[in-house]
Structures are given as C-alpha cells and as structure tokens.
Amino acid sequence: MHLRLETAGAVATLTIDRPAKRNAMSLEMWSAIPGLLAEAEQARVLLIQGGEHFSAGADISEFATLRSGAEGATRYSDAVHAAERAIAEFSRPTVAVINGFCIGGGCEIALACDLRIAADDARFGITPAKLGIVYNFTSTKQLVDAVGKAWAKQILFTGEIISARTALRIGLVNELHPASELPARAKELAETIVSRSQVSLTGAKTIINKIANNEPEDDSVHALYDEAVHSADYAEGVQAFLGKRPPNFQ
C-alpha cells in the first residue's frame, strides 16, 4: 500500500513509502489515510513524512483508468478530499516533514497539517491548472490561510514550482533546515509538543480553526475554558511554575 504508520511513545509517524514513483499517491493510498489516522488517535502528535521526496502528488498514470471520465474523476476526487479532511480534522497536532518534491496532492497533504518544516532544497507546487482540474474548496482555503490570496492565486494560476526559500517567505512552511538536520528537528519539535499540556493544545487547535473558519466564540469554546481550569494539567502547571520546575503533564 506504500503507507506505513509507526508509533514511538506518544509520537505517531505516517510515512509515504513509494520511492520508485517519488511517493506519488495512488487511489488506494488516498483511500487508506482516514483509517490509518483513526489508528493514530492515541498519539499526542502525528508526523507525516516521505523519504527522498515528500510526495510528487497524485499518481498521474491512474488518470487514464481510475480517473477516466467524469464519474471516475469525481470518485477519485472524493477519496483525495476525504484524506485531506482526515488530516486537517485530526484531533492532535500534525507536522509535515518535507524533503524533495512536495507537489500537487503532496502539497495538499502538507497544507492539511498544522505545521510544516522542510529541507532547504525542497520544492513546492500545486498544479491543477496543468490538468484541467478545479482545486478543492477546503484545500484552497488551507492554501489561502497559509499564504494569503495573492500568493494562492499565483500558485494556482501558474502551477509553477517554487523554492523552499520562497515557501518560507510566503508562509507556506514554518521552518527550513539542511536536509541532514531535518529528522533531528522533527524529533525535537515532536518531543516539545508532547511535553506541553494536551488540554492547552486541544483548545488552541480548536480555537485557531474556528477563527480561520470565521466562527464565533460560542458555548463550545467556553467549555474549553472551563475544562482547562478544572483540569489536572492546570493544577500541575501552576504548581510547576510556583516550584520553579518543568511541568510534568500526564
């Protein structure tokens, strides 16, 4: 299936493993993502990574068969959308760890993650304009949220490949590192997130997503505030601060 889910402690890692095709995503791979993420829900953070390349996008060789005709194209797009939504709506923090090509559907996966860190020689692009495809609404929103309207239009209008340096400048990625240092940084970042209060992280992710969706501060947000002040994490955080020691959140 070319997707591998592994868990080490509180960190789950989903690896795209199809090096012969630069990690191009098949319909089978897209369809498997929601189920794999359901298995990772007990983790505190999810890393999504490739190998030499993050992903060169959807497997174009399937377009003449599985995606042929309007019905096949719709079915294929539905599977891609379900995978993107499963990542975007995953309850835990998600980090895309990007090497090499991050193109088309690969960029769609990366944008669905909360954070993106990349090698300084990575390459990015979203290319539906080269295929006569209209990019999905929610995936377009993820792009606009990351880079703003003007750059989202340039990326989608041109289908051009952009450098890691440009990706960092426009907000498409959070950090750049030499490729040799990226795995260590990914591990460090995951461990930092794991060490923080899960009550705080859940609240932050929920509220940030509501803000991005122009949703109001409602009763569900007030419930997050209430849960936090009554939580063991809050008690531990206060005691750790007063005791001048690092907190030990459970």
C-alpha positions in Angstrom: 0.0 0.0 0.0 3.1 2.2 0.4 1.9 3.9 3.6 3.4 3.0 6.9 2.2 4.0 10.4 4.6 3.6 13.3 4.3 4.8 16.9 7.2 5.5 19.3 5.9 6.6 22.7 3.5 9.5 22.2 4.6 10.2 18.6 3.0 8.6 15.6 4.7 8.8 12.2 2.9 8.2 8.9 5.5 7.6 6.2 4.7 7.8 2.5 6.9 5.0 1.1 6.8 4.7 -2.7 10.3 5.9 -3.7 10.1 4.4 -7.2 7.4 6.9 -8.1 8.7 9.8 -5.9 6.0 8.9 -3.4 3.2 9.6 -5.9 -0.2 8.9 -4.2 -2.4 6.2 -5.7 -6.1 5.9 -5.2 -5.5 3.0 -2.8 -3.1 5.2 -0.7 -5.5 8.2 -0.6 -8.3 5.8 0.5 -6.3 4.3 3.3 -5.4 7.6 5.0 -8.6 8.1 7.1 -8.3 4.6 8.5 -4.6 5.0 9.4 -5.2 8.3 11.1 -8.0 6.7 13.2 -5.4 4.2 14.4 -3.1 7.1 15.4 -5.6 8.9 17.6 -3.9 7.8 20.9 -0.7 9.6 20.0 -0.1 13.1 21.1 1.5 14.3 17.9 1.5 13.0 14.3 4.4 13.4 11.9 3.8 12.9 8.2 6.9 12.3 6.1 8.3 10.9 2.9 11.8 9.9 2.1 14.0 11.5 -0.5 10.7 13.2 -1.6 7.7 14.0 0.4 5.3 13.3 -2.5 5.2 14.2 -6.1 1.4 14.3 -6.0 -1.4 12.1 -7.3 -0.3 9.1 -9.5 -1.0 10.6 -13.0 -0.8 7.1 -14.5 -4.1 6.3 -12.9 -5.9 9.2 -14.6 -6.4 7.2 -17.8 -8.0 4.4 -15.9 -9.3 5.0 -12.4 -9.9 8.7 -13.0 -11.1 8.5 -16.6 -14.5 10.2 -17.4 -16.5 12.5 -15.1 -17.7 9.7 -12.8 -14.2 8.3 -12.2 -12.8 11.8 -11.7 -15.5 12.5 -9.1 -14.9 9.3 -7.2 -11.1 9.9 -7.2 -11.5 13.5 -6.1 -13.8 12.3 -3.2 -11.1 10.0 -2.0 -8.5 12.8 -2.1 -10.8 15.1 -0.3 -11.6 12.5 2.4 -7.9 12.0 3.0 -7.2 15.8 3.2 -10.1 16.3 5.7 -9.0 13.4 7.8 -5.6 15.1 8.2 -7.0 18.6 8.7 -9.5 17.4 11.3 -7.2 15.1 13.2 -7.6 15.9 16.9 -3.8 16.0 17.7 -1.1 18.4 16.4 0.2 17.3 13.0 3.6 18.2 11.4 4.6 17.7 7.8 8.3 16.9 7.4 9.2 17.7 3.9 12.1 16.7 1.7 12.5 16.9 -2.1 9.3 17.3 -4.1 6.1 18.4 -2.4 3.9 18.8 -5.4 0.1 18.7 -6.2 -1.5 16.2 -3.8 1.7 16.1 -1.8 1.4 19.8 -1.1 -2.3 19.2 -0.3 -1.3 16.7 2.4 1.3 19.1 3.8 -1.2 22.0 3.9 -3.7 19.9 5.8 -1.1 19.6 8.6 -0.9 22.1 11.4 2.9 22.8 10.9 5.3 22.3 8.0 9.1 22.0 8.3 11.2 21.5 5.2 14.6 20.8 3.9 16.2 23.9 2.4 16.3 22.3 -1.0 12.6 21.2 -1.1 10.4 22.2 -4.0 6.7 23.1 -3.9 3.9 23.4 -6.3 0.1 22.9 -6.9 -0.6 22.1 -10.5 -4.4 21.6 -11.2 -4.1 24.3 -13.9 -1.9 21.9 -15.9 -4.6 19.1 -15.8 -7.9 20.9 -16.2 -8.9 20.3 -12.5 -10.5 22.8 -10.2 -8.7 22.6 -6.8 -11.0 21.5 -3.9 -12.6 24.3 -1.9 -11.3 23.2 1.5 -7.8 22.6 0.2 -7.8 26.0 -1.5 -8.8 27.5 1.9 -5.8 25.8 3.5 -3.6 27.4 0.9 -5.2 30.9 1.3 -4.9 30.6 5.1 -1.2 29.8 4.8 0.0 32.2 2.1 -2.8 34.8 1.5 -5.0 35.5 -1.5 -2.3 36.9 -3.8 0.2 34.1 -3.5 -2.6 31.5 -3.5 -3.7 32.9 -6.9 -0.1 32.9 -8.3 0.5 29.3 -7.2 -2.8 28.1 -8.6 -2.8 30.3 -11.7 0.7 29.4 -12.8 1.3 25.9 -11.5 4.9 26.9 -11.2 7.3 25.1 -8.8 8.7 27.4 -6.0 11.8 27.1 -3.9 12.0 26.3 -0.3 13.3 29.8 0.4 10.2 31.3 -1.3 7.9 28.8 0.5 9.3 30.1 3.8 9.0 33.8 2.8 5.3 33.5 1.9 4.3 31.3 4.9 3.9 28.0 3.1 6.3 26.4 5.6 7.2 27.3 9.1 10.9 26.4 9.1 13.8 25.4 6.8 16.7 23.2 7.7 19.5 21.4 5.9 18.2 18.1 4.8 20.7 16.2 7.0 19.3 18.1 10.1 15.6 17.8 9.3 14.9 14.4 11.0 16.5 15.6 14.3 14.5 18.9 14.2 11.3 16.9 13.5 12.0 14.7 16.5 12.8 17.7 18.7 9.7 19.6 17.6 7.5 16.5 18.3 9.0 16.0 21.7 8.4 19.6 22.6 4.8 19.4 21.6 4.4 16.1 23.5 5.7 17.8 26.7 3.1 20.6 26.6 -0.4 20.4 28.2 -2.7 18.4 26.0 -5.6 20.5 27.3 -3.9 23.6 26.0 -3.0 22.1 22.7 -6.6 20.8 22.1 -8.0 24.2 23.0 -5.6 26.1 20.8 -6.1 23.9 17.8 -9.9 24.1 18.1 -10.0 27.9 18.6 -7.5 28.6 15.8 -9.5 26.5 13.4 -12.7 28.3 14.5 -11.1 31.7 13.9 -9.9 30.6 10.5 -13.4 29.5 9.6 -14.9 32.8 10.8 -16.8 31.0 13.6 -17.8 32.9 16.7 -16.7 32.4 20.3 -19.6 30.1 21.4 -20.5 27.7 24.1 -18.1 25.0 22.9 -15.2 27.5 23.3 -16.4 28.4 26.8 -16.5 24.7 27.6 -12.8 24.5 26.7 -12.0 27.3 29.1 -13.9 25.6 31.8 -12.3 22.2 31.2 -8.9 23.8 31.3 -9.3 25.5 34.7 -10.7 22.3 36.2 -8.0 20.0 34.7 -5.1 18.2 36.3 -2.9 20.0 33.7 -3.8 23.4 35.1 -3.1 22.3 38.6 0.3 20.8 37.6 1.2 23.9 35.5 0.6 26.2 38.4 2.5 24.0 40.9 5.4 23.7 38.5 5.5 27.4 37.9 5.4 28.2 41.7 8.0 25.4 42.3 10.3 26.7 39.5 10.4 23.3 37.8 9.3 22.0 34.4 5.7 20.7 34.4 5.0 17.0 34.1 1.7 16.8 32.2 0.1 13.4 32.1 
